[in-house]
Amino acid sequence: MADHGDSVMEKITEKLHEEDSSSSSDSDDGKKTSSFKSDKFRLFGREKPLHKVLGGGKPADVFLWRDKKISVGVLGGATAIWVLFDVLEYHFLTLVCLALILGLAMLFLWSNASTFINKSPPHIPEVHIPEEPVLEFASAVRIEINRAFGILRETASGKDLKMFLSLIAGLWILSIVGSCCSFLTLFYIAFFLLHTVPVLYEKYEDQVDDFSEKATIEIKKQYAVFDEKVLSKIPRGPLRDKKQA
């Protein structure tokens, strides 16, 4: 009976310890979210923590290096692909076929030779792509593409001159960068920045936001001067004058 009572007390204390640890982790998460002040100026006018802006979940954890092993593996894999196909100039189809030939030949010979050398055959795992992450990725890509189409339509309609000028400047810079490097290099640069800039921004968030606030104020001042001296002197069409009247 004494042993039974001791085991019951041990289970109760373990349960209390688990509840305390979970409550402490919840309080830590609450502190992280509560430290985000929505009334403070934030870069690009965001109203959510950076983790939620990046979509939350595992992708955001990878971008913000919450799980360093996965982040290092993803970035290392992308670097290896870039080195193989852009630096060493291997052809994708050739490299994939040679790797499959080598792997299939080794597994085939091992499976048949295992009966002669009295060793177990190789364990070949079943590989399948889960449906949920693929659908989430496709949905996120679809949302971003539709958002880009909306921005292009809004800009082409002539409603926002500032957006038109910034979009033209961005596309012009992108065309210059594209002429200097291949698409794979450009994609790798974007992938590398996506895995480094967010984590650095999260580390120095307050300093970057303060600097961006000052830069935004200065840009607005310069744009107001440019609007007053140049844009306001451009003759407007009669239909637009009637609408404003």
Phi, psi and chi 1 to 4 in degrees:
 res  aa     phi    psi   chi1   chi2   chi3   chi4
   1 MET       -  -40.2  -69.3  -64.7  -70.0      -
   2 ALA   -63.5  -40.6      -      -      -      -
   3 ASP   -64.9  -38.7  -65.5  -22.8      -      -
   4 HIS   -65.2  -40.1 -179.9   68.9      -      -
   5 GLY   -66.3  -38.0      -      -      -      -
   6 ASP   -65.3  -40.2  -67.5  -21.4      -      -
   7 SER   -66.0  -37.1   61.8      -      -      -
   8 VAL   -64.7  -43.4  171.2      -      -      -
   9 MET   -64.0  -37.8  -70.4  -59.9  -65.5      -
  10 GLU   -64.1  -40.4  -71.0  177.9   -3.2      -
  11 LYS   -65.2  -38.5  -69.6 -179.3  179.3  179.9
  12 ILE   -65.5  -44.6  -67.5  173.5      -      -
  13 THR   -65.3  -38.2   53.5      -      -      -
  14 GLU   -63.8  -40.0  -71.2  177.9   -1.6      -
  15 LYS   -64.1  -43.1 -175.7   67.6  175.0  177.4
  16 LEU   -63.9  -38.9  -69.2  173.7      -      -
  17 HIS   -64.5  -40.2  179.9   69.0      -      -
  18 GLU   -64.5  -40.6  -69.9  176.3   -2.1      -
  19 GLU   -65.8  -38.2  -69.0  178.5   -6.1      -
  20 ASP   -65.2  -42.2  -67.8  -22.9      -      -
  21 SER   -67.4  -38.6   60.6      -      -      -
  22 SER   -68.3  -38.2   61.6      -      -      -
  23 SER   -67.6  -35.7   62.3      -      -      -
  24 SER   -67.7  -38.1   62.1      -      -      -
  25 SER   -67.6  -37.6   61.1      -      -      -
  26 ASP   -64.5  -39.1  -67.2  -21.7      -      -
  27 SER   -66.6  -34.8   63.3      -      -      -
  28 ASP   -64.4  -42.3  -67.7  -22.5      -      -
  29 ASP   -64.6  -36.6  -66.2  -23.4      -      -
  30 GLY   -65.5  -37.6      -      -      -      -
  31 LYS   -64.9  -38.3  -70.1  178.5 -178.8  177.7
  32 LYS   -64.8  -42.8  -70.0  179.5 -179.3  178.3
  33 THR   -73.8  -34.0   54.7      -      -      -
  34 SER   -72.8  -22.8   63.0      -      -      -
  35 SER   -70.3  -15.6   62.2      -      -      -
  36 PHE   -80.1  118.8 -178.8   81.1      -      -
  37 LYS  -102.9  116.2  -62.4  178.6 -179.5  179.2
  38 SER   -73.9  -23.1   58.8      -      -      -
  39 ASP   -78.1  -14.2   55.6  -14.7      -      -
  40 LYS   -79.5  148.3 -178.9  176.9  170.0   50.9
  41 PHE   -63.9  130.0  178.9   85.9      -      -
  42 ARG  -123.4  148.2  -63.6  -65.4  177.3 -177.2
  43 LEU   -60.8  132.9 -168.4   62.3      -      -
  44 PHE    63.3   16.9  -56.3  118.7      -      -
  45 GLY    67.1   26.4      -      -      -      -
  46 ARG   -69.8  148.0   61.8 -172.3 -179.5   89.0
  47 GLU  -117.1    9.1  -61.2  177.7   -5.9      -
  48 LYS  -129.2  159.3  -62.2  178.5 -179.0  179.1
  49 PRO   -60.3  156.3  -22.6   32.5      -      -
  50 LEU   -60.3  -34.2 -174.0   59.4      -      -
  51 HIS   -62.6  -39.4 -171.3  -90.1      -      -
  52 LYS   -76.1  -32.0  -68.5 -175.1  177.8  179.7
  53 VAL   -63.0  -36.5  171.5      -      -      -
  54 LEU   -80.1    6.8  -66.0  174.2      -      -
  55 GLY   103.8  -12.5      -      -      -      -
  56 GLY    68.8  178.2      -      -      -      -
  57 GLY    71.7 -157.2      -      -      -      -
  58 LYS   -66.6  -40.3  -68.4 -176.9  178.2  179.7
  59 PRO   -58.2  -42.7  -26.0   35.5      -      -
  60 ALA   -66.5  -35.9      -      -      -      -
  61 ASP   -63.0  -36.6  -68.7  -20.4      -      -
  62 VAL   -69.4  -44.7  173.3      -      -      -
  63 PHE   -65.5  -34.0  -66.2  143.8      -      -
  64 LEU   -96.7    8.8  -64.0  175.6      -      -
  65 TRP    57.7   39.5  -68.1   70.9      -      -
  66 ARG   -72.8  -32.2  -58.8  -73.4  170.9   82.7
  67 ASP  -116.6   96.3 -167.9  -20.2      -      -
  68 LYS   -64.8  -33.0  -65.9 -176.9  178.2 -179.7
  69 LYS   -64.1  -46.2  -68.1 -177.6  178.8  179.1
  70 ILE   -67.4  -40.9  -63.4  179.0      -      -
  71 SER   -63.2  -43.5  -60.9      -      -      -
  72 VAL   -64.3  -41.2  169.4      -      -      -
  73 GLY   -64.3  -43.0      -      -      -      -
  74 VAL   -65.9  -47.1  171.1      -      -      -
  75 LEU   -66.9  -38.4 -170.9   58.1      -      -
  76 GLY   -65.1  -39.5      -      -      -      -
  77 GLY   -64.8  -41.6      -      -      -      -
  78 ALA   -64.8  -38.4      -      -      -      -
  79 THR   -65.0  -42.0  -55.9      -      -      -
  80 ALA   -63.2  -40.7      -      -      -      -
  81 ILE   -63.7  -43.0  -68.4  173.1      -      -
  82 TRP   -64.1  -41.1  174.2   69.5      -      -
  83 VAL   -65.8  -42.3  170.2      -      -      -
  84 LEU   -66.3  -46.7  -75.7  172.9      -      -
  85 PHE   -95.0  -19.8  -62.0  119.4      -      -
  86 ASP  -110.4  -44.5 -163.0   80.8      -      -
  87 VAL   -78.8  -52.0  178.6      -      -      -
  88 LEU   -84.7  -10.5  -59.5  179.5      -      -
  89 GLU    60.2   41.3  -63.3 -177.6   -9.1      -
  90 TYR   -76.0  148.2  -80.9   98.0      -      -
  91 HIS   -85.9  136.1  -64.6  -73.6      -      -
  92 PHE   -60.7  -51.0  176.6   75.6      -      -
  93 LEU   -63.9  -40.8 -175.0   60.1      -      -
  94 THR   -63.5  -44.6  -57.3      -      -      -
  95 LEU   -66.2  -40.3 -172.6   63.7      -      -
  96 VAL   -65.2  -43.6  169.5      -      -      -
  97 CYS   -64.8  -42.6  -69.1      -      -      -
  98 LEU   -64.9  -39.8  -70.5  176.6      -      -
  99 ALA   -65.2  -40.7      -      -      -      -
 100 LEU   -66.8  -40.2  -72.4  174.8      -      -
 101 ILE   -61.4  -46.8  -70.1  172.3      -      -
 102 LEU   -64.3  -44.9 -178.4   61.9      -      -
 103 GLY   -65.9  -44.6      -      -      -      -
 104 LEU   -64.7  -39.5  -72.4  173.7      -      -
 105 ALA   -64.4  -43.2      -      -      -      -
 106 MET   -65.2  -44.5  -69.5  178.5   62.4      -
 107 LEU   -67.7  -38.3  -69.2  174.2      -      -
 108 PHE   -64.8  -45.7 -178.6   81.9      -      -
 109 LEU   -66.5  -39.1  -66.9  174.8      -      -
 110 TRP   -65.5  -40.9 -172.8    1.8      -      -
 111 SER   -65.2  -37.4  -61.2      -      -      -
 112 ASN   -81.5  -30.4  -74.1  -83.8      -      -
 113 ALA   -81.5  -14.8      -      -      -      -
 114 SER   -65.0  -28.9   60.0      -      -      -
 115 THR   -71.7  -25.3   56.7      -      -      -
 116 PHE   -89.7  -29.5  -61.4  101.0      -      -
 117 ILE  -100.8    9.3   58.5  177.8      -      -
 118 ASN    55.5   46.9  -64.6  -35.5      -      -
 119 LYS  -127.5  155.2  -72.0 -171.7  176.4 -178.5
 120 SER   -70.1  144.6   58.8      -      -      -
 121 PRO   -67.9  160.4   24.4  -33.4      -      -
 122 PRO   -67.0  143.7   26.0  -35.5      -      -
 123 HIS   -87.9  111.3  174.8   68.4      -      -
 124 ILE   -99.9  109.8  -56.3  173.8      -      -
 125 PRO   -73.0  154.5   27.3  -33.3      -      -
 126 GLU   -81.4  122.4  -65.1 -176.9    1.4      -
 127 VAL  -107.6  127.3  179.7      -      -      -
 128 HIS  -144.5  149.3   65.1  -80.3      -      -
 129 ILE   -89.9  121.2  -60.4  175.2      -      -
 130 PRO   -66.4  147.4   22.7  -31.4      -      -
 131 GLU   -76.9  -40.4 -177.6  179.3    2.8      -
 132 GLU   -63.0  -48.8 -174.5  175.9   -4.2      -
 133 PRO   -62.3  -35.3  -21.4   33.2      -      -
 134 VAL   -65.5  -42.5  174.7      -      -      -
 135 LEU   -66.6  -39.1  -66.4  177.8      -      -
 136 GLU   -64.5  -42.4  -70.1  179.0   -4.4      -
 137 PHE   -65.2  -43.9  177.5   76.0      -      -
 138 ALA   -64.2  -38.5      -      -      -      -
 139 SER   -65.7  -42.0  177.3      -      -      -
 140 ALA   -64.4  -41.0      -      -      -      -
 141 VAL   -64.7  -40.9  171.7      -      -      -
 142 ARG   -62.2  -41.9  179.6 -174.7   63.4   83.7
 143 ILE   -63.8  -43.6  -68.1  172.2      -      -
 144 GLU   -67.9  -38.1  -65.3  -58.6  -35.7      -
 145 ILE   -65.7  -43.6  -68.4  175.4      -      -
 146 ASN   -63.5  -36.3  -70.5  -25.5      -      -
 147 ARG   -65.8  -40.7 -175.3 -179.0  -59.1  174.6
 148 ALA   -64.4  -41.4      -      -      -      -
 149 PHE   -61.9  -38.6  -76.2  155.3      -      -
 150 GLY   -64.5  -40.2      -      -      -      -
 151 ILE   -65.3  -43.1  -66.9  173.5      -      -
 152 LEU   -63.0  -40.9  -68.0  174.3      -      -
 153 ARG   -66.5  -42.4 -178.1  178.4  179.4  -83.9
 154 GLU   -65.3  -38.2 -170.1   73.9   14.7      -
 155 THR   -70.2  -41.3  -55.6      -      -      -
 156 ALA   -68.3  -22.3      -      -      -      -
 157 SER   -75.5   -8.1   62.3      -      -      -
 158 GLY    78.7   23.3      -      -      -      -
 159 LYS   -90.4  -24.3  -63.8  179.8 -179.4  179.2
 160 ASP  -131.6  104.1 -167.0  -16.0      -      -
 161 LEU   -69.7  -37.0 -179.3   60.1      -      -
 162 LYS   -63.0  -44.0 -172.1 -166.7  -60.1 -175.1
 163 MET   -64.2  -37.6  178.1   63.0   70.6      -
 164 PHE   -62.2  -47.3  171.3   75.7      -      -
 165 LEU   -65.6  -42.2  -66.3  175.9      -      -
 166 SER   -67.6  -36.7   59.2      -      -      -
 167 LEU   -68.7  -41.5 -171.7   59.7      -      -
 168 ILE   -62.7  -43.3  -68.4  -62.4      -      -
 169 ALA   -63.8  -41.8      -      -      -      -
 170 GLY   -64.5  -43.4      -      -      -      -
 171 LEU   -66.2  -35.8  -69.0  174.0      -      -
 172 TRP   -65.9  -43.4 -179.1   67.4      -      -
 173 ILE   -64.6  -40.2  -66.7  172.4      -      -
 174 LEU   -64.6  -36.6 -171.0   61.8      -      -
 175 SER   -66.8  -36.4   65.4      -      -      -
 176 ILE   -66.9  -43.9  -66.0  175.2      -      -
 177 VAL   -64.3  -38.8  174.3      -      -      -
 178 GLY   -66.1  -29.4      -      -      -      -
 179 SER   -76.1  -16.9   62.9      -      -      -
 180 CYS   -93.5  -18.3  -61.7      -      -      -
 181 CYS  -146.7  165.9   56.9      -      -      -
 182 SER   -77.5  169.1   63.6      -      -      -
 183 PHE   -64.6  -38.1  176.5   76.4      -      -
 184 LEU   -65.4  -39.9 -176.2   59.3      -      -
 185 THR   -65.4  -41.7  -59.9      -      -      -
 186 LEU   -63.3  -40.8 -170.8   62.2      -      -
 187 PHE   -65.6  -39.9  179.8   79.9      -      -
 188 TYR   -67.7  -38.0  174.6   72.6      -      -
 189 ILE   -61.8  -44.5  -68.5  172.5      -      -
 190 ALA   -63.9  -40.9      -      -      -      -
 191 PHE   -65.5  -40.6 -168.9   82.5      -      -
 192 PHE   -66.0  -42.7 -179.7   80.6      -      -
 193 LEU   -65.2  -35.6  -67.9  175.9      -      -
 194 LEU   -65.9  -25.3 -170.8   60.4      -      -
 195 HIS   -96.9   -2.1  -79.8   76.0      -      -
 196 THR  -122.0  -43.1   52.6      -      -      -
 197 VAL   -64.2  -46.1  173.0      -      -      -
 198 PRO   -60.2  -41.3  -25.3   35.1      -      -
 199 VAL   -69.8  -35.1   66.1      -      -      -
 200 LEU   -70.0  -37.5  -68.3  174.8      -      -
 201 TYR   -65.9  -39.9  171.1   66.7      -      -
 202 GLU   -64.5  -33.1 -172.5 -177.5   41.6      -
 203 LYS   -72.8  -40.3 -174.0  176.1 -178.5 -179.5
 204 TYR  -114.4   43.8  -56.3  101.7      -      -
 205 GLU   -62.5  -48.2 -175.5  173.9    3.0      -
 206 ASP   -64.1  -42.9  -66.2  -27.0      -      -
 207 GLN   -65.1  -42.0  -65.0   88.8  -31.8      -
 208 VAL   -67.0  -40.8  173.5      -      -      -
 209 ASP   -66.0  -39.2  -72.8  -21.8      -      -
 210 ASP   -64.2  -43.5  -67.9  -22.1      -      -
 211 PHE   -65.9  -41.3  176.6   78.4      -      -
 212 SER   -67.5  -31.9   60.8      -      -      -
 213 GLU   -63.9  -45.9 -177.4  178.4    9.8      -
 214 LYS   -63.8  -41.2  -63.9  177.1 -177.9  178.1
 215 ALA   -65.6  -38.4      -      -      -      -
 216 THR   -64.3  -42.8  -57.6      -      -      -
 217 ILE   -61.4  -43.5  -65.9  172.5      -      -
 218 GLU   -66.5  -39.6 -174.2   63.4   27.6      -
 219 ILE   -65.0  -40.2  -69.6  172.4      -      -
 220 LYS   -63.8  -37.4  -72.4 -178.5  178.0  179.2
 221 LYS   -64.1  -46.0  -70.8 -179.2 -179.5  178.7
 222 GLN   -65.7  -36.6  -62.8  -61.4  -32.8      -
 223 TYR   -67.8  -36.9  178.0   77.7      -      -
 224 ALA   -63.3  -40.5      -      -      -      -
 225 VAL   -65.3  -43.8  174.0      -      -      -
 226 PHE   -63.5  -38.6  178.8   72.6      -      -
 227 ASP   -65.8  -40.4 -172.8   18.9      -      -
 228 GLU   -70.9  -39.1 -178.1 -179.3   -2.3      -
 229 LYS   -89.2  -26.9  -66.5 -176.8  177.6 -179.7
 230 VAL  -119.0  -61.7  179.2      -      -      -
 231 LEU   -64.7  -37.1  -62.5 -179.7      -      -
 232 SER   -69.5  -19.0   60.6      -      -      -
 233 LYS   -90.5   -4.5  -64.0 -179.3  180.0  179.9
 234 ILE   -74.3  127.7  -62.4  175.8      -      -
 235 PRO   -65.2  138.4   22.3  -32.6      -      -
 236 ARG  -103.8  157.5  -60.3  177.7 -179.6  179.1
 237 GLY   -71.6  160.2      -      -      -      -
 238 PRO   -65.8  -33.6   22.9  -33.5      -      -
 239 LEU   -66.4  -39.9  -66.1  176.7      -      -
 240 ARG   -68.5  -36.2 -170.1  160.8 -175.4  175.2
 241 ASP   -65.3  -36.8  -68.6  -22.6      -      -
 242 LYS   -66.8  -38.4  -71.9 -179.2 -179.8  179.6
 243 LYS   -64.7  -42.0  -72.1 -178.8 -179.6  179.8
 244 GLN   -70.1  -30.2  -69.9 -176.5   -7.3      -
 245 ALA   -72.6      -      -      -      -      -
